[in-house]
Every structure is written in C-alpha cells, then in structure tokens.
Amino acid sequence: MLTEPVNFAVVGCGALARGQHIPNIARSKRAVLHTCCDLSEAALAECARTWGALHTSTSWEATLRNPEVQAICLATTEKLRLPVIALAADLGKPIYVEKPIATELPILYAIQKVVNQSGIPFCAGHNRRNSPAMIDAQRLFRDHMTHPAPCPWRWNREPEDRPALPNDGTASFNVRINDDWYSWKSWVFDKTQAPHGPMLFEMTHFTDLCNWFMGSKPTEVVALETGMLNHAIIVRYCGGELATLNLCANGTFGYPKELYEAMGNGGIVVIDHMCEIRTAGIAGAPARKTYPFLNDRHPHVGTEGGLPGWLAKKRAACDEAAASGNPMQQFTAEPDKGHAHAIERFIDQICHGGPVVCGMDDAVMATRVAFAAIRSAQEHRIVSLDEV
C-alpha cells in the first residue's frame, strides 16, 4: 500500500479536470499535484500557475512511467482510456477514471479485463456516490431494506384479510433530472466525441446510483426518448425492484437539478439536490437532515438551509444575474456532489485498505444499463442486460 501524501498525475486537463480534480488534489493534505499532462500548453500553464503543479508534460506515457508518480487521475476523452489504463495496470499504479469508462462495449470489456487481471486499485468517477447526502441516504435505505423498521402508525386496514404478496416490501427508486441544454458544450453534439449523447455520458451517473440503492442485479431495461433532450427509462432488477429515470434537458437551472426517491418496506428516503434528505415510515430515522453548500455567495440568505435555503439563495443569485446581464452570477450555493470526497476516499482505499469507492465491475454494470437503454430507445423494445 502507498503512504500519504500520494503523488498524483492528472492526465487530461480539460474543463472538468481544471474545475474539479486538479483543485481537489491540490487542496488535499493527503495528495500532491505532482504532474499535469495534456497536449494544451495553455492548460498546463494554468495548472502550474493556479494550482501549483510540480511538473507538466505533454506525454502521458512518460508521465505514467515516472517513478515519482504514484497514482493517476485520468480525465481524457474516452478515446484515450484503454492504452492509459493498460499501462497503469502494467506499472501497478492505482487509477481514478472519469465516466463513462468507454463509449464502445468491446473497449469497456477490454478495460474491465485489464483492470481485474492486474488487481490495481481502480475508481470510476461516479462522484455522486461520494456526496455526503447520498452516502447517508443510501446507508439509511439499505439498512431499512435489510432490517425493516416500520413505524407503529403504519395503517394496516384489514390485517386478517390482507393477502400475502410475494413482492411485499420490494424496493423502487425514482430519479428526476432537471437540466437546461442551452448550457451544454459543443462537443456534446459531436458524434465523434459523444456518439450516444446524454443517454451515455449523463446516464451512467444515475444508473450507477440506481444499482447502488437497489442492491440488486439489473436484468432488463425499457426506454423512450425525444432526441437528445428527454429520456424516460425503467430498469427491472432480479429481485423485482424497479428504478425509473426521467431526464429532461428542457428545464431550468433556477430549480434543483436532482431529486431521488427510494421506497420500500413501508418507508421512503428522499434526496433533494444533495442538500437535504427526508425520511418517512422508518422508525428511528431522522425526518430531515440538511447539508452544507459549496461556494455560497449568499451566506445571509436562506439561513434555514436545505431545499428552502437553496431556493432563496438561487432566487437572489438569479436576480443578480438578470440585473448585471451576466448569467454566470446565477451560480451559488452548489450542492456537494462528492468530487473532492471521491479523491479522499480513493486515497483511503489505496493507502489504508479502505472500502472500494466505485470499482470496475460496478462501473461496467452502470454502463451496460445505459447501453441497454440506448438500444431500447432505438429499437422500441425491452432489452435484456444479457444482450449487452
């Protein structure tokens, strides 16, 4: 195992890396931003100037082979994933890889084989698993599903006549995503870079969460779509669980992006925008818990926190954006989506034998569900996971 602090190399220093991974590694007391690697000299200069990267390089192979580099954060386009991961596996170096892992199933399975045969520590960038709100909610829900704690006030109308149903208590998970496609970057519409659109590059976040919350193996998927902008998906699991995903890109940033509702065994756990969780029907569970915001420019607005606090802060920010003509001013008090925690938890995994954060097989399963949804929408039929 490695010892702290861990020397990280970031390979691929585009907007996501410079907005999340590079600053998160640089700020961590448990990591060193050793090398930033990219073909863009301008991006590398920013990494050194703004975040203090000790070294920069335009060669990913030289970067990985540097004996001082101990772990890799891979944030390139999917075209450069397999060769970088294969070399990391040969060198025995842990690697964090942005999602989706691949845009083609054969490459996905090739990466899975390389990683599993090498045994290197691997983490997929499904960051929402690392959001404090999502961690608490998933733990609450799985505990309730494993050891049901129904409330004494649950109404049992006709206990003597109520039939015994084989699916009594079976879990269900609802996901609602509100997005605004006007904010998307041009690469989203380039089929050479994003051949499957948001049904893959966004969907894997949410199919991963569905799998994680349901704690069961997905078996089949049915999906409908309206071009790139609206998607409705249902996933069935081997235990009878159902997950429904409604992704709309014709929405607004003036309202929370993500809502999750996990139900089963007479209880519910709700996660609203990762700033608040609510429960009902689960004895001993907190009715409501709120979580700190990131980059809050309005600390004196919405002091009640949680969803009401976020809405108040967002209204204030949108008013500022409208008055100034600068739409970027609308962004304030963002929910903690787990990016920084993912790096910290990966360090726990590679230095202290901590639990796997989001391993290769989980990442493959989330991607397979997304590909099944893509095929279902294209062919207008239910698609078995065995087909992908």
C-alpha positions as CSV (number, residue, x, y, z in Angstrom):
1,M,0.0,0.0,0.0
2,L,1.0,3.6,-0.6
3,T,1.7,6.0,2.2
4,E,0.4,9.6,2.4
5,P,0.7,12.1,0.8
6,V,0.2,10.4,-2.6
7,N,1.8,11.9,-5.7
8,F,-1.0,12.2,-8.3
9,A,-0.7,12.8,-12.0
10,V,-3.7,14.2,-13.8
11,V,-3.8,13.0,-17.4
12,G,-6.2,15.1,-19.4
13,C,-6.5,18.7,-18.1
14,G,-9.7,19.9,-19.7
15,A,-12.5,21.8,-18.1
16,L,-13.7,19.1,-15.8
17,A,-10.2,18.3,-14.5
18,R,-9.4,22.0,-14.0
19,G,-12.7,22.6,-12.4
20,Q,-12.7,19.7,-10.0
21,H,-9.9,17.1,-10.0
22,I,-6.9,19.4,-10.1
23,P,-8.1,21.8,-7.5
24,N,-9.3,19.0,-5.3
25,I,-6.0,17.2,-5.4
26,A,-4.1,20.5,-4.9
27,R,-6.2,21.3,-1.8
28,S,-5.9,17.9,-0.2
29,K,-3.5,17.4,2.6
30,R,-3.2,13.8,1.6
31,A,-2.3,14.3,-2.0
32,V,0.4,16.1,-4.1
33,L,-0.4,17.5,-7.5
34,H,2.8,16.1,-8.9
35,T,2.2,16.2,-12.7
36,C,-0.4,17.6,-15.0
37,C,-0.4,16.1,-18.5
38,D,-2.1,17.5,-21.6
39,L,-1.5,18.5,-25.2
40,S,-2.5,22.1,-24.5
41,E,0.4,24.2,-23.3
42,A,-2.1,26.8,-22.2
43,A,-3.9,24.4,-20.0
44,L,-0.6,23.2,-18.5
45,A,0.4,26.7,-17.8
46,E,-2.8,27.3,-15.9
47,C,-2.3,24.1,-13.9
48,A,1.2,25.3,-12.8
49,R,0.3,28.9,-12.2
50,T,-3.1,28.5,-10.5
51,W,-2.8,25.1,-8.8
52,G,0.9,24.7,-8.3
53,A,1.5,21.5,-10.3
54,L,5.1,20.5,-9.6
55,H,5.6,19.2,-13.2
56,T,3.8,19.4,-16.5
57,S,4.1,17.1,-19.5
58,T,2.6,16.5,-23.0
59,S,3.4,12.8,-22.9
60,W,1.0,10.6,-21.0
61,E,3.4,7.6,-21.3
62,A,6.3,9.4,-19.8
63,T,4.1,10.7,-17.1
64,L,2.9,7.3,-16.1
65,R,6.4,5.8,-16.2
66,N,7.8,8.5,-13.9
67,P,8.7,6.5,-10.7
68,E,7.7,9.5,-8.6
69,V,4.1,9.4,-9.9
70,Q,2.2,7.0,-7.6
71,A,-1.5,7.3,-8.7
72,I,-3.3,8.5,-11.8
73,C,-6.4,10.6,-12.3
74,L,-7.5,10.0,-15.9
75,A,-9.8,12.7,-17.4
76,T,-9.1,12.4,-21.1
77,T,-11.7,11.7,-23.7
78,E,-12.8,8.1,-23.9
79,K,-10.6,7.5,-27.0
80,L,-7.5,7.5,-24.8
81,R,-8.8,5.4,-21.9
82,L,-7.7,1.9,-22.8
83,P,-4.0,2.5,-23.5
84,V,-3.5,4.7,-20.4
85,I,-5.3,2.2,-18.1
86,A,-3.4,-0.7,-19.7
87,L,0.0,1.0,-18.9
88,A,-1.2,1.9,-15.4
89,A,-2.1,-1.8,-14.9
90,D,1.4,-2.9,-16.2
91,L,3.0,-0.5,-13.8
92,G,0.8,-1.4,-10.9
93,K,-0.4,2.1,-10.3
94,P,-3.9,3.0,-8.9
95,I,-6.1,4.9,-11.3
96,Y,-9.2,7.1,-11.0
97,V,-11.0,7.3,-14.3
98,E,-13.7,9.7,-15.3
99,K,-17.0,8.3,-16.5
100,P,-18.2,6.9,-18.8
101,I,-15.4,4.5,-18.9
102,A,-15.8,3.8,-22.6
103,T,-18.2,4.7,-25.4
104,E,-18.0,1.2,-27.0
105,L,-18.8,-2.1,-25.3
106,P,-15.8,-4.1,-26.6
107,I,-13.5,-1.4,-25.2
108,L,-15.4,-1.3,-22.0
109,Y,-15.0,-5.1,-21.5
110,A,-11.3,-4.9,-22.6
111,I,-10.7,-2.3,-19.8
112,Q,-12.5,-4.5,-17.3
113,K,-10.3,-7.5,-18.2
114,V,-7.1,-5.4,-17.9
115,V,-8.1,-3.9,-14.5
116,N,-9.4,-7.2,-13.0
117,Q,-6.5,-9.3,-14.1
118,S,-4.0,-6.7,-12.8
119,G,-5.7,-6.2,-9.5
120,I,-4.8,-2.5,-9.4
121,P,-6.9,-0.2,-7.3
122,F,-9.5,1.4,-9.6
123,C,-12.1,4.1,-9.1
124,A,-14.7,5.2,-11.6
125,G,-15.8,8.8,-11.5
126,H,-19.3,8.3,-10.4
127,N,-18.9,11.1,-7.9
128,R,-22.4,11.2,-6.6
129,R,-21.7,8.0,-4.6
130,N,-19.4,10.2,-2.6
131,S,-21.8,13.1,-1.9
132,P,-22.3,13.2,1.9
133,A,-26.1,13.4,1.4
134,M,-26.1,10.3,-0.9
135,I,-23.9,8.3,1.4
136,D,-26.2,8.9,4.3
137,A,-29.3,8.3,2.3
138,Q,-28.1,5.0,0.8
139,R,-27.0,3.7,4.2
140,L,-30.4,4.6,5.7
141,F,-32.2,2.9,2.9
142,R,-30.2,-0.2,2.7
143,D,-30.4,-0.6,6.5
144,H,-34.2,-0.3,6.2
145,M,-34.4,-2.8,3.4
146,T,-32.1,-5.3,5.3
147,H,-33.7,-4.8,8.7
148,P,-37.1,-3.2,8.2
149,A,-38.1,-0.7,10.9
150,P,-41.7,0.1,10.1
151,C,-43.4,2.9,12.1
152,P,-46.0,1.9,14.7
153,W,-48.5,4.2,13.0
154,R,-48.5,2.3,9.6
155,W,-52.1,1.7,8.7
156,N,-52.9,-2.0,8.3
157,R,-56.5,-1.6,7.2
158,E,-57.6,-5.3,7.2
159,P,-54.8,-7.4,8.7
160,E,-56.9,-10.5,8.7
161,D,-57.9,-10.3,5.1
162,R,-54.7,-8.8,3.7
163,P,-53.2,-11.3,1.3
164,A,-49.5,-12.3,1.5
165,L,-48.0,-10.9,-1.7
166,P,-44.6,-12.2,-2.9
167,N,-43.5,-8.6,-3.8
168,D,-44.4,-7.1,-0.4
169,G,-41.7,-4.6,0.6
170,T,-39.9,-4.7,-2.8
171,A,-37.9,-1.5,-3.4
172,S,-38.5,1.2,-6.0
173,F,-36.3,4.1,-6.9
174,N,-37.3,7.3,-8.8
175,V,-34.8,9.7,-10.3
176,R,-35.8,13.1,-11.7
177,I,-33.1,15.2,-13.5
178,N,-33.9,18.8,-14.5
179,D,-31.3,20.2,-16.9
180,D,-31.0,23.1,-19.4
181,W,-29.4,22.1,-22.7
182,Y,-28.5,25.7,-23.5
183,S,-25.6,25.2,-21.1
184,W,-24.1,22.2,-23.0
185,K,-20.7,22.5,-24.7
186,S,-20.3,21.9,-28.4
187,W,-18.6,18.5,-28.0
188,V,-22.0,17.1,-26.8
189,F,-23.3,17.4,-30.3
190,D,-20.3,15.9,-32.0
191,K,-21.0,12.3,-32.7
192,T,-17.2,11.5,-32.9
193,Q,-16.8,12.6,-29.3
194,A,-20.3,11.7,-27.9
195,P,-21.7,9.0,-30.2
196,H,-24.6,8.2,-27.8
197,G,-25.3,11.6,-26.4
198,P,-26.6,12.1,-22.8
199,M,-28.1,8.6,-22.8
200,L,-24.5,7.6,-22.1
201,F,-22.4,10.5,-20.8
202,E,-25.1,11.6,-18.3
203,M,-27.0,8.4,-17.8
204,T,-24.2,6.4,-16.2
205,H,-24.2,8.7,-13.1
206,F,-27.8,7.8,-12.5
207,T,-27.8,4.1,-13.5
208,D,-25.0,3.7,-11.1
209,L,-27.0,5.2,-8.3
210,C,-30.0,3.1,-9.1
211,N,-27.8,-0.1,-8.9
212,W,-26.3,1.1,-5.7
213,F,-29.5,1.9,-3.9
214,M,-31.4,-1.2,-5.2
215,G,-28.6,-3.5,-4.1
216,S,-29.7,-6.0,-6.8
217,K,-28.7,-7.1,-10.3
218,P,-30.4,-5.3,-13.2
219,T,-32.0,-7.7,-15.7
220,E,-33.9,-5.6,-18.3
221,V,-34.4,-2.0,-19.4
222,V,-37.1,-0.2,-21.4
223,A,-36.6,3.4,-22.6
224,L,-38.2,6.1,-24.7
225,E,-36.5,9.3,-25.8
226,T,-37.2,12.6,-27.6
227,G,-34.0,13.2,-29.4
228,M,-31.2,14.2,-27.1
229,L,-33.4,16.2,-24.7
230,N,-35.9,14.0,-23.0
231,H,-35.5,10.4,-21.7
232,A,-37.7,8.1,-19.7
233,I,-36.2,4.8,-18.6
234,I,-37.3,1.9,-16.4
235,V,-34.9,-0.7,-15.1
236,R,-36.0,-4.0,-13.6
237,Y,-33.9,-5.9,-11.2
238,C,-33.7,-9.6,-10.4
239,G,-35.4,-9.1,-7.0
240,G,-38.4,-7.4,-8.7
241,E,-37.1,-3.9,-7.8
242,L,-37.9,-1.1,-10.3
243,A,-35.9,2.1,-11.0
244,T,-37.5,4.9,-13.1
245,L,-35.4,7.7,-14.5
246,N,-36.8,10.8,-16.0
247,L,-34.1,13.1,-17.6
248,C,-35.3,16.4,-19.1
249,A,-32.9,18.8,-20.7
250,N,-35.6,21.4,-21.4
251,G,-35.7,22.5,-17.8
252,T,-34.1,25.3,-15.8
253,F,-31.1,26.0,-13.5
254,G,-33.5,28.1,-11.4
255,Y,-34.7,24.9,-9.8
256,P,-32.8,22.0,-8.2
257,K,-31.4,19.6,-10.8
258,E,-31.7,16.2,-9.0
259,L,-34.4,14.5,-7.0
260,Y,-34.2,10.9,-5.8
261,E,-36.9,8.9,-4.0
262,A,-36.1,5.4,-2.6
263,M,-39.1,3.5,-1.4
264,G,-39.6,0.0,0.1
265,N,-40.7,-1.9,3.2
266,G,-43.2,0.8,4.0
267,G,-40.7,3.6,4.2
268,I,-39.2,6.3,2.0
269,V,-35.9,8.2,1.8
270,V,-35.8,11.3,-0.4
271,I,-32.7,13.2,-1.5
272,D,-33.3,16.7,-2.8
273,H,-30.5,18.2,-4.8
274,M,-28.0,16.6,-2.4
275,C,-28.6,19.5,0.1
276,E,-31.4,17.8,2.0
277,I,-32.6,14.3,2.8
278,R,-36.1,13.5,4.2
279,T,-37.5,10.2,5.5
280,A,-40.9,8.9,6.5
281,G,-42.1,5.5,7.7
282,I,-38.7,4.4,9.0
283,A,-38.6,4.2,12.8
284,G,-35.7,6.0,14.3
285,A,-34.6,7.7,11.1
286,P,-34.2,11.5,11.1
287,A,-37.2,13.2,9.5
288,R,-34.9,15.7,7.8
289,K,-31.2,16.4,7.5
290,T,-29.5,19.3,5.7
291,Y,-26.0,19.5,4.2
292,P,-23.6,22.4,3.7
293,F,-23.4,24.2,0.4
294,L,-20.3,24.8,-1.7
295,N,-19.3,28.3,-2.9
296,D,-22.1,30.1,-1.1
297,R,-22.0,33.8,-2.2
298,H,-25.2,34.5,-0.1
299,P,-24.5,33.2,3.4
300,H,-27.0,35.6,4.9
301,V,-29.8,34.5,2.6
302,G,-31.7,31.2,3.1
303,T,-30.1,30.6,6.5
304,E,-32.6,27.8,7.2
305,G,-30.5,25.6,4.8
306,G,-31.7,22.6,2.9
307,L,-34.0,23.0,0.0
308,P,-35.8,26.1,1.2
309,G,-32.4,27.8,1.8
310,W,-31.1,26.8,-1.6
311,L,-34.2,28.2,-3.3
312,A,-33.8,31.5,-1.5
313,K,-30.1,31.7,-2.4
314,K,-30.8,30.8,-6.0
315,R,-33.5,33.5,-6.3
316,A,-31.1,36.1,-5.0
317,A,-28.4,34.9,-7.4
318,C,-30.8,34.9,-10.4
319,D,-31.9,38.4,-9.6
320,E,-28.2,39.5,-9.6
321,A,-27.6,37.7,-12.9
322,A,-30.6,39.4,-14.5
323,A,-29.6,42.8,-13.2
324,S,-26.0,42.5,-14.3
325,G,-26.6,40.7,-17.6
326,N,-24.1,38.1,-16.5
327,P,-25.7,34.6,-16.4
328,M,-22.8,33.2,-14.5
329,Q,-23.9,35.1,-11.4
330,Q,-26.8,32.7,-11.1
331,F,-24.5,30.0,-9.7
332,T,-24.2,30.0,-5.9
333,A,-24.5,27.6,-3.0
334,E,-23.9,24.5,-5.1
335,P,-24.7,21.0,-3.6
336,D,-21.8,18.9,-2.7
337,K,-21.8,16.3,-5.4
338,G,-18.9,14.4,-3.9
339,H,-16.0,15.2,-6.3
340,A,-13.5,16.0,-3.6
341,H,-14.7,13.3,-1.3
342,A,-14.1,10.7,-4.1
343,I,-10.4,11.6,-4.2
344,E,-10.2,11.4,-0.4
345,R,-12.0,8.1,-0.3
346,F,-9.8,6.7,-3.1
347,I,-6.8,7.6,-1.0
348,D,-8.3,5.7,1.9
349,Q,-8.7,2.7,-0.4
350,I,-5.1,2.7,-1.8
351,C,-3.3,3.7,1.4
352,H,-5.3,2.1,4.2
353,G,-7.3,-0.7,2.6
354,G,-10.5,1.2,2.8
355,P,-13.6,0.1,1.0
356,V,-13.7,0.2,-2.8
357,V,-15.2,3.5,-3.7
358,C,-16.7,2.6,-7.1
359,G,-14.9,-0.4,-8.6
360,M,-14.5,-1.6,-12.2
361,D,-17.4,-4.1,-12.1
362,D,-19.9,-1.6,-10.7
363,A,-18.8,0.9,-13.4
364,V,-19.3,-1.7,-16.1
365,M,-22.8,-2.6,-14.8
366,A,-23.8,1.1,-14.8
367,T,-22.6,1.5,-18.3
368,R,-24.3,-1.7,-19.5
369,V,-27.6,-0.4,-18.2
370,A,-27.1,2.8,-20.1
371,F,-26.3,0.9,-23.3
372,A,-29.4,-1.3,-22.8
373,A,-31.4,2.0,-22.5
374,I,-29.8,3.3,-25.7
375,R,-30.7,0.1,-27.6
376,S,-34.2,0.0,-26.2
377,A,-34.9,3.6,-27.3
378,Q,-33.6,2.9,-30.7
379,E,-35.4,-0.4,-31.2
380,H,-38.6,0.3,-29.3
381,R,-38.5,-2.8,-27.2
382,I,-37.5,-4.2,-23.8
383,V,-33.7,-5.0,-23.8
384,S,-32.2,-7.7,-21.6
385,L,-28.9,-7.0,-19.9
386,D,-27.7,-10.2,-21.3
387,E,-27.8,-8.6,-24.8
388,V,-25.2,-6.1,-23.8
